[in-house]
Every structure is written in structure tokens, then in C-alpha cells.
Amino acid sequence: MTDDRWVWEYAFHAEDEAGYPKQVRDEVKAIADQIVDLAALGIDPTELGEPTTGTARRHTLPSGGWFETQSLPRTRPRLIAVVLVVPPPHLL
């Protein structure tokens, strides 16, 4: 049996994630959960968000910041890694 579900996770240490404002963490979680839900419906997560110079995809936060994801479809479970978070300056 194969595990074809999608999950998301931060690609950096939990203590780094905890350093971001709660509003930013909540927004990243909400959008990353939506990306996982869309991927579970068959939508390719590598086509969601804005392209970057590499293979990551940029997603804008409602507060004005943004974050980037990298999709790893060959892992099991399939992974959407949050590889960079840039909070808006007014929340720092």
C-alpha cells in the first residue's frame, strides 16, 4: 500500500518558527493547509503561488509578508516544505 497523501512541514528548526509573530505563523498554517487540501484534490502544488528564480513557489500572506514552499512529491507521505518565511516589517 502506498501513502499518497500530502502533508506540509517547516524545513527549518521549530525554534526558528516560534520566533515569527503569531499572526504570521497562523497565516502560514492556514495557507499551507489550503495547499495540502488542493493537492489532495489532485491540483499540482508546484503550480500554486508565484514562481521564484528556483523551483520554490511564493505565497503572499494577508498581513503583507510572504513565504515559499518546495514540493517533494516522491517522498511518502508527499511533502510540501515551507522553506522561507518573510514577515511584513510592521509585525517585526
C-alpha positions as CSV (number, residue, x, y, z in Angstrom):
1,M,0.0,0.0,0.0
2,T,1.4,3.4,-0.9
3,D,0.8,6.6,1.1
4,D,-0.3,9.2,-1.5
5,R,-1.5,11.8,1.0
6,W,0.1,15.3,1.1
7,V,1.4,16.9,4.3
8,W,3.3,20.2,5.0
9,E,6.1,21.0,7.4
10,Y,8.6,23.7,8.1
11,A,12.0,22.9,6.6
12,F,13.8,24.7,9.5
13,H,14.0,24.2,13.3
14,A,10.9,24.7,15.4
15,E,12.7,27.3,17.5
16,D,13.1,29.4,14.3
17,E,9.4,29.1,13.5
18,A,8.5,30.1,17.1
19,G,10.4,33.4,16.5
20,Y,7.8,34.6,14.0
21,P,4.8,36.7,15.2
22,K,1.8,34.5,16.0
23,Q,-0.2,36.2,13.2
24,V,2.4,35.2,10.6
25,R,2.5,31.6,11.9
26,D,-1.3,31.4,11.8
27,E,-1.4,32.7,8.3
28,V,1.3,30.4,7.0
29,K,-0.5,27.4,8.6
30,A,-3.9,28.4,7.1
31,I,-2.4,28.8,3.6
32,A,-0.2,25.7,3.8
33,D,-3.3,23.7,4.9
34,Q,-5.2,25.0,1.9
35,I,-2.3,24.0,-0.4
36,V,-2.4,20.5,1.1
37,D,-6.2,20.3,0.6
38,L,-5.8,21.4,-3.0
39,A,-3.0,18.8,-3.6
40,A,-5.2,16.1,-2.1
41,L,-7.8,17.0,-4.8
42,G,-5.3,16.4,-7.5
43,I,-4.1,20.0,-8.1
44,D,-0.3,20.1,-8.6
45,P,1.2,22.2,-5.7
46,T,4.1,23.2,-7.9
47,E,1.7,25.3,-9.9
48,L,0.2,27.2,-7.0
49,G,1.6,30.5,-6.0
50,E,4.1,32.7,-7.8
51,P,7.2,31.2,-9.4
52,T,10.6,32.1,-7.9
53,T,14.0,32.1,-9.6
54,G,14.4,28.4,-8.4
55,T,11.8,25.7,-8.1
56,A,10.1,27.1,-5.0
57,R,6.7,28.8,-5.1
58,R,5.9,32.1,-3.3
59,H,2.7,32.6,-1.5
60,T,1.6,36.1,-0.2
61,L,0.3,36.4,3.4
62,P,-2.8,38.5,4.2
63,S,-0.7,40.6,6.6
64,G,1.7,41.6,3.8
65,G,4.5,39.1,4.1
66,W,5.2,36.0,2.1
67,F,6.5,32.5,2.3
68,E,8.0,30.0,-0.1
69,T,7.2,26.3,-0.5
70,Q,9.1,23.4,-2.1
71,S,7.1,20.4,-3.1
72,L,8.6,16.9,-2.7
73,P,6.1,14.5,-4.5
74,R,8.3,11.5,-4.4
75,T,8.6,11.3,-0.6
76,R,6.0,9.3,1.3
77,P,3.9,10.9,2.5
78,R,4.3,13.6,-0.2
79,L,5.7,16.8,1.4
80,I,5.2,20.5,0.9
81,A,8.1,22.1,2.8
82,V,7.9,25.7,3.9
83,V,11.4,26.8,3.2
84,L,11.3,30.5,3.8
85,V,9.1,32.9,5.7
86,V,9.3,36.7,5.3
87,P,7.1,38.5,7.8
88,P,5.9,42.0,6.9
89,P,8.1,44.7,8.5
90,H,5.3,46.2,10.6
91,L,4.9,42.9,12.5
92,L,8.6,42.5,13.5
